[in-house]
Amino acid sequence: MTAIGRLPRRFPVGTRYVLEGLPAEPGQVRVISRVLVLPNGQQFDLTQPSPEPVTRRRARRSTARRRSKR
């Protein structure tokens, strides 16, 4: 299984989110494993704590706009 740091916004059709758990108290379940399984069989373990979220930076334009003086 592969650990993943950041998940995409969309997943392909057929992707499964698998939870494994044990009964805890009456009417409750204790989750012991979370796995994301893609249609091609690739698995990602989501049980491990994820790293701190990365803040998004605004994309810089490759060419700067220059103001023309008239």
C-alpha positions in Angstrom: 0.0 0.0 0.0 1.1 3.5 -0.7 0.8 6.4 1.7 -0.5 9.6 0.3 -0.1 13.1 1.4 -2.7 14.9 -0.6 -5.8 13.6 -2.3 -7.2 14.9 -5.6 -10.5 16.7 -5.9 -12.0 14.0 -8.1 -11.6 10.2 -8.4 -12.2 7.9 -11.3 -15.5 6.0 -11.5 -15.2 2.8 -9.5 -13.0 4.1 -6.7 -13.7 2.5 -3.4 -13.3 3.9 0.1 -12.9 1.0 2.5 -13.3 1.3 6.3 -12.4 -1.6 8.6 -13.5 -1.4 12.2 -14.3 -3.2 15.4 -17.4 -2.8 17.6 -16.6 -0.4 20.4 -19.6 0.5 22.6 -23.1 -0.5 21.7 -24.1 1.3 18.5 -20.5 2.6 17.8 -17.6 1.3 15.7 -13.9 1.9 16.3 -12.2 2.5 12.9 -8.9 0.7 12.6 -8.1 1.1 8.9 -9.0 3.4 6.0 -8.0 2.5 2.5 -8.7 4.1 -0.9 -8.7 1.6 -3.7 -8.6 2.8 -7.3 -10.2 0.8 -10.2 -6.7 -0.3 -11.4 -6.1 -1.9 -8.0 -3.7 0.7 -6.6 -4.3 1.2 -2.8 -3.6 4.2 -0.6 -3.5 3.9 3.1 -5.3 6.8 4.7 -4.9 5.5 8.3 -1.6 7.2 8.9 -1.8 10.8 10.1 -1.3 13.2 7.2 1.4 16.0 7.3 0.5 19.6 7.9 -1.7 21.0 5.1 0.3 23.0 2.5 -1.0 26.5 1.8 -1.6 27.2 -1.8 0.3 30.0 -3.5 -1.1 32.1 -6.2 0.5 31.3 -9.6 2.7 34.0 -10.8 2.4 35.2 -14.4 5.5 34.4 -16.5 5.4 37.8 -18.1 4.9 40.9 -16.1 2.5 43.5 -17.4 4.2 46.8 -17.9 2.3 50.1 -17.9 3.1 52.3 -20.8 3.7 56.0 -20.1 2.1 58.3 -22.6 
